[in-house]
Amino acid sequence: MTICDLLCIGAGPTGLACAIEAQRAGMRSLVIDKGTLCNSLYHYPQNMTFFTTPELLEIGDLPMVSVREKPTRVEALKYYRKTAEFYGLEVRMFERVTTVHGHNGAFEVVTKSPDGAENVHRAKRIIIATGYYDLPNYLELPGESLPNVAHYYTDPFEYWRREVVVIGGKNSAAIAALELYRNGANVTLVHRGAVLNSSIKYWIKPDIENRIKAGQIPALMNTRVKEFTRDAVIVVTPEGEKRLPAQHTFALTGYHPDYRFIESLGVHLDPLTRKPALNLQSFESNVPGIHLAGVVIGGRDTGEIFIENGRFHGKMIIDALTGKSSNGAGIPHATGAIMGGTPGSGNAR
């Protein structure tokens, strides 16, 4: 049995930053994750480059070094691993939280390992920093569970000379379509909107738009998916129903936090925005002793909190617990949370 002052559920950059701040304040911290260290980053596309510069991803006042102006997925994974090692953080990987009992000052967290073994951890306080990348926004359509339909894009090399459909209109879909096209796949892009999303990064947007204009990447706009089959995607366009040949489909329709788990702890979520009831100074939820940090506080708006601002949440929590003042540097106004049921004001990909 592990006994600690602060238990962080989620071993991503935000969870690690929380544990570092707790350690600096003289608290014993424990970080638990159902996957590996920085599990979401690990499952990002293999060739991914961040849309931000290294200093904005740093935690624990340790510099991040990258070969180019923007760091890669591999560089980030190495950096966060080295940071955890430098601070000697206690991290328990591949432990899935099954139940949480107790109250402020005396919580009991039960986890299960892949081999079925149960572990019990006791903590005075809990921080939920579980991110959102583990749960795709399913379209809930026939055939979506087929093996040739994926909600995550990894790399393009398997799909040379194959028919591939990419569904979506934001960064992930644009990048996947471009990479697949440039590596020899026959790509068709499907988007329910009239135009691609305006949030696509400024150096990617003209590239994907020019490929579409040149006919190199066929794109169907104002189009919704009706059904997936083993060799096609059935769509409904303004001109009627069409069958798109597809040996593989990437449905890149976004992701969301684990609302069910958060609510199981007694945390109130707004029924519309799914943002948690939260004290904006301490990030403590309506359940005393349970705090939230990172992307989970943004609810449905997963583009509101990123590593760049979520990395400061741990300092705000610990400052509130120790009575120190925090200037909130790097924190967006109201951080995507709600207080008293009234809406207030990631992922750095």
C-alpha positions in Angstrom: 0.0 0.0 0.0 1.3 3.4 -1.0 0.5 6.4 1.3 1.0 9.9 -0.1 -0.1 13.5 0.3 -1.1 14.0 -3.3 -2.1 11.4 -5.9 -2.2 12.4 -9.6 -4.3 10.3 -11.9 -2.7 10.8 -15.3 1.0 10.7 -16.1 1.0 13.3 -19.0 2.8 16.6 -18.9 0.2 18.2 -16.6 0.2 15.3 -14.1 4.0 15.3 -14.0 4.0 19.0 -13.5 1.5 18.7 -10.6 3.7 16.0 -8.9 6.8 18.2 -9.3 5.1 21.1 -7.6 3.9 18.9 -4.8 7.4 17.6 -4.3 8.8 21.1 -4.2 6.4 21.9 -1.5 7.6 19.0 0.6 4.7 16.7 -0.2 4.9 13.1 -1.2 3.3 12.6 -4.6 2.3 9.6 -6.6 1.4 9.5 -10.3 -0.7 6.7 -11.7 -1.6 6.0 -15.3 -3.4 3.2 -17.0 -0.8 3.4 -19.8 2.8 4.3 -20.2 4.4 7.6 -19.3 2.8 10.4 -21.4 0.5 7.8 -22.9 -1.4 10.2 -25.2 1.8 11.6 -26.6 3.0 8.1 -27.2 0.0 7.3 -29.3 0.2 10.5 -31.4 1.2 10.1 -35.1 4.8 8.8 -35.2 6.1 11.7 -37.3 4.2 14.4 -35.4 5.7 17.9 -34.9 4.3 20.1 -32.2 2.8 23.4 -33.3 4.6 25.2 -30.5 8.2 26.0 -29.5 10.2 24.0 -26.9 10.1 26.5 -24.0 6.3 26.4 -24.0 6.3 22.7 -23.3 8.7 22.8 -20.4 7.8 21.7 -16.9 9.8 21.8 -13.6 12.0 24.6 -14.9 14.0 22.2 -17.0 14.9 23.3 -20.6 13.7 21.3 -23.5 16.1 21.1 -26.4 15.0 20.3 -30.0 16.9 20.0 -33.2 14.5 22.3 -35.1 12.3 25.3 -34.1 9.4 23.0 -33.1 9.9 19.8 -31.2 8.9 16.4 -32.4 6.8 13.7 -30.6 10.0 11.7 -29.9 11.8 14.7 -28.5 8.9 15.4 -26.2 8.7 11.8 -25.0 12.4 11.8 -24.1 12.1 15.2 -22.4 9.2 14.2 -20.1 10.9 10.9 -19.3 14.1 12.6 -18.4 12.2 15.2 -16.3 10.5 12.4 -14.3 13.8 10.8 -13.8 15.5 14.1 -12.7 12.9 14.8 -10.0 12.7 11.1 -9.0 9.0 11.1 -9.4 7.1 8.0 -8.2 5.1 6.9 -11.2 3.0 3.7 -11.4 2.3 2.9 -15.0 -0.3 0.4 -16.4 -2.5 0.7 -13.4 -6.1 1.5 -14.2 -8.1 3.2 -11.4 -11.2 1.1 -10.6 -12.6 2.8 -7.5 -12.1 5.8 -5.3 -13.3 5.9 -1.7 -13.0 8.2 1.2 -12.9 11.9 1.7 -10.7 14.9 1.8 -7.6 14.0 3.8 -8.3 10.3 3.6 -8.9 9.0 0.1 -8.4 5.3 -1.0 -7.7 4.7 -4.6 -7.9 1.1 -5.9 -6.1 0.2 -9.2 -5.8 -2.9 -11.3 -2.7 -4.0 -13.2 -2.9 -5.8 -16.6 -2.2 -9.1 -14.8 -5.3 -8.5 -12.6 -3.5 -7.6 -9.4 -5.1 -5.0 -7.3 -3.2 -2.2 -5.6 -4.4 0.2 -3.0 -3.1 3.8 -2.6 -4.0 6.2 0.1 -3.8 10.0 -0.4 -4.9 13.2 1.3 -5.8 14.8 -2.0 -6.3 13.7 -5.6 -5.6 15.5 -8.9 -7.4 14.3 -12.1 -5.2 15.1 -15.1 -6.3 12.3 -17.5 -6.5 14.4 -20.7 -8.9 13.4 -23.5 -7.0 11.6 -26.3 -8.0 8.1 -25.1 -11.7 8.5 -26.0 -12.7 9.2 -29.7 -15.9 11.0 -30.6 -17.6 8.0 -32.3 -20.0 8.7 -35.2 -22.1 5.7 -34.0 -22.7 4.5 -37.5 -23.0 1.0 -39.0 -19.7 -0.6 -39.6 -17.7 1.8 -37.4 -16.2 -1.1 -35.4 -14.8 -2.8 -38.5 -11.0 -3.4 -38.4 -10.4 -1.2 -41.4 -11.9 1.9 -39.6 -9.6 3.7 -37.2 -10.0 6.8 -35.0 -6.2 7.3 -34.7 -3.7 8.1 -37.4 -0.1 6.8 -36.9 2.0 6.8 -40.1 1.3 6.7 -43.9 3.7 3.9 -45.1 1.3 1.0 -44.8 -1.2 2.6 -47.2 1.0 3.0 -50.3 -1.3 2.6 -53.4 -4.3 1.8 -51.3 -7.7 3.6 -51.2 -8.0 5.6 -48.1 -10.7 7.9 -46.8 -10.0 10.5 -44.2 -13.0 12.0 -42.3 -12.7 15.4 -40.7 -11.9 19.0 -41.4 -9.4 20.1 -38.7 -5.6 19.8 -38.2 -5.5 16.0 -37.7 -7.4 15.2 -40.8 -5.5 17.7 -42.9 -2.1 16.4 -41.8 -3.2 12.8 -42.3 -4.5 13.5 -45.8 -1.3 15.3 -46.8 1.0 12.6 -45.4 -0.9 9.8 -47.0 -1.0 11.6 -50.3 2.7 12.3 -50.3 3.4 8.6 -49.5 1.5 7.2 -52.4 -2.0 6.5 -51.0 -5.1 7.4 -53.0 -6.8 9.7 -50.5 -10.3 11.2 -50.4 -11.1 13.7 -47.7 -14.7 13.9 -46.4 -16.0 16.8 -44.3 -19.4 17.7 -43.1 -18.7 21.4 -43.3 -18.8 23.7 -46.3 -15.1 24.5 -45.9 -12.2 23.2 -43.9 -12.0 24.5 -40.3 -10.4 27.9 -39.8 -8.3 26.5 -36.9 -6.1 24.6 -39.2 -2.5 25.9 -38.7 -1.5 28.7 -41.1 1.3 26.7 -42.8 -0.9 23.6 -43.3 -4.1 25.2 -44.5 -2.8 26.5 -47.9 -1.1 23.2 -48.5 -4.2 21.1 -48.1 -6.3 23.6 -50.0 -3.9 23.7 -52.9 -3.8 19.9 -53.1 -7.6 19.9 -53.1 -7.7 22.6 -55.8 -5.3 20.7 -57.9 -7.4 17.5 -57.6 -4.5 15.7 -56.0 -6.6 15.1 -52.9 -10.3 14.8 -53.8 -12.5 16.4 -51.1 -16.2 16.1 -50.5 -17.6 19.0 -48.5 -21.1 19.3 -47.0 -20.9 15.5 -46.8 -21.9 13.2 -44.0 -21.0 9.5 -43.6 -23.9 7.1 -43.7 -22.1 3.7 -43.3 -18.8 1.9 -43.3 -18.2 -1.4 -45.1 -15.1 -3.6 -45.5 -14.2 -1.9 -48.8 -16.1 1.4 -48.9 -17.5 4.4 -47.1 -21.1 5.3 -48.0 -21.7 9.0 -47.9 -24.5 11.5 -48.5 -23.4 14.5 -50.6 -25.5 17.5 -51.8 -25.8 15.6 -55.1 -27.0 12.4 -53.4 -25.5 9.2 -52.0 -22.1 8.0 -53.1 -19.9 4.9 -52.5 -16.2 5.8 -51.9 -13.8 2.9 -52.3 -11.9 2.5 -49.0 -9.5 -0.2 -48.0 -8.9 1.8 -44.9 -10.7 4.8 -43.2 -9.4 7.3 -40.7 -12.4 8.9 -38.8 -10.5 11.8 -37.2 -13.6 13.4 -35.6 -12.0 14.4 -32.3 -11.8 13.1 -28.7 -13.2 13.9 -25.3 -12.4 13.6 -21.6 -13.6 10.6 -19.6 -16.8 12.2 -18.3 -18.1 9.0 -16.8 -15.0 8.5 -14.6 -15.0 12.2 -13.5 -18.7 12.0 -12.6 -18.2 8.7 -10.8 -16.1 10.7 -8.3 -19.0 13.0 -7.6 -17.7 15.9 -9.6 -20.5 17.9 -11.2 -20.3 18.5 -14.9 -22.3 21.1 -16.8 -24.8 19.1 -18.9 -24.1 21.2 -22.0 -20.4 22.2 -21.9 -19.4 19.2 -19.7 -17.0 21.5 -17.8 -16.6 20.7 -14.2 -17.7 22.7 -11.2 -14.4 24.2 -10.2 -12.8 26.8 -7.9 -10.7 28.9 -10.3 -8.0 29.6 -7.7 -7.3 26.1 -6.3 -8.8 24.0 -9.2 -10.7 22.1 -6.5 -14.0 20.6 -7.6 -17.2 20.5 -5.8 -15.8 17.4 -4.1 -13.5 18.6 -1.3 -10.0 17.3 -1.9 -10.4 16.4 -5.6 -8.8 18.8 -8.0 -8.7 18.8 -11.8 -6.0 20.0 -14.1 -5.2 20.2 -17.8 -7.5 19.5 -20.7 -10.2 17.8 -18.5 -11.4 21.2 -17.2 -12.3 22.3 -20.8 -15.1 19.9 -21.1 -16.2 19.6 -24.7 -13.9 22.4 -25.8 -10.8 20.4 -26.0 -9.0 23.1 -27.9 -9.2 25.5 -24.9 -6.5 24.0 -22.7 -3.1 22.9 -24.1 0.2 21.7 -22.6 1.4 25.4 -22.8 -1.2 26.5 -20.2 -2.1 23.3 -18.5 1.4 22.8 -17.2 0.8 25.8 -14.8 -2.2 24.2 -13.2 -0.1 22.2 -10.7 1.6 25.3 -9.4 -1.8 27.0 -8.9 -3.1 24.0 -7.0 -0.1 23.7 -4.7 0.1 27.4 -4.1 -3.5 27.4 -3.0 -2.9 24.4 -0.7 0.2 26.0 0.8 -1.2 29.5 1.1 1.1 31.1 -1.5 -0.2 33.5 -4.1 0.1 32.6 -7.8 0.0 35.2 -10.5 -1.5 32.7 -12.9 1.1 33.3 -15.6 0.3 31.4 -18.7 -3.2 30.6 -17.5 -6.1 31.5 -19.9 -8.7 33.8 -18.4 -10.9 31.3 -16.4 -9.1 28.3 -17.8 -12.2 26.7 -19.3 -13.8 25.9 -16.0 -17.1 26.7 -14.4 -17.9 27.8 -10.8 -21.3 27.4 -9.2 -22.7 26.0 -12.4 -22.1 29.2 -14.4 -19.9 28.8 -17.5 -16.6 30.6 -17.2 -14.4 31.8 -19.9 -5.6 20.6 -24.9 -3.2 19.3 -26.6 -0.4 21.2 -28.3 -0.7 19.5 -31.6 
